[in-house]
Amino acid sequence: MHASHGSGASLFPEFHGGTGFPVVALCTSAGGLDALARVLWPLPRDFPAAVIVSQHLRPSVVSRLPELLQRHCDLTVRPASDGDRLTPGHVLVVPEHSHMLVGADDRVRLIASGELPPARPSADLLLATMAVALGPRAIAVILTGGGRDGSVGVRAIGAFGGSVLVQNPDTAFAPGMPRAALESEGRRSIALDHIAASLVDLVTR
């Protein structure tokens, strides 16, 4: 395990609570299906947090991610629609062609991503809106993926009192996103197969 410390408002695995339920964003890219399955499969059916899944997709790809993840998950998994309400024990998957925003009313908004970068869907955009809307209720999890998407978002999560978990780059199919997150926010990383237990501990303490 790599350990480092930054000046963010909340260091893993401390959860500072706040009004309402926690919201967990699982952000990933290359190698994400396996990583997501290994995080979601151990979570109990009564997991007391809402979950968002954001995996980079080409606009030309029709995503089967909700269907594939449901096979590995006791939680209810479905593609997000504009205006959906976040609900504990439910997983919303950001659909292709879209970025997701989170509002203070615990509803999500989808905006068209277009054909050009930034990464689609953008982890940075999702996490920044979660930070502002949810404050300490926001939990960011950065999993395997190339590039640096999410590195600005985790800084925003920390600035507003949320929590950040980062997959150990040594256990990642593509270590770019986890490494960038660690460099950006100075969190400590955790082995992929320990993330689910850490989330349960984080949201139930």
Summary of the structure (lengths in Angstrom):
residues: 205
radius of gyration: 14.8
end to end distance: 22.7
largest distance: 42.2
contacts: 776
relative contact order: 0.24
helix: 32%
strand: 21%
